[in-house]
Amino acid sequence: MLFLVVALLLLGVVLGTVAHAPLSFSVAAGTVIAVWLAVFALRERHRRRRATSAR
């Protein structure tokens, strides 16, 4: 439950910050985060496939 409270608090802080930032900065930051998450997901998928095929 404490985790949810902290997550909602951080979400509120981030959304408040984005509301005051210029649109171009928000879009650029969102794009960087999306690319970072996509690279992370691909690395994890590759690691899991390699780990299961080695067994």
Order of alpha helices (4+ residues) and beta strands (2+ residues): alpha-alpha
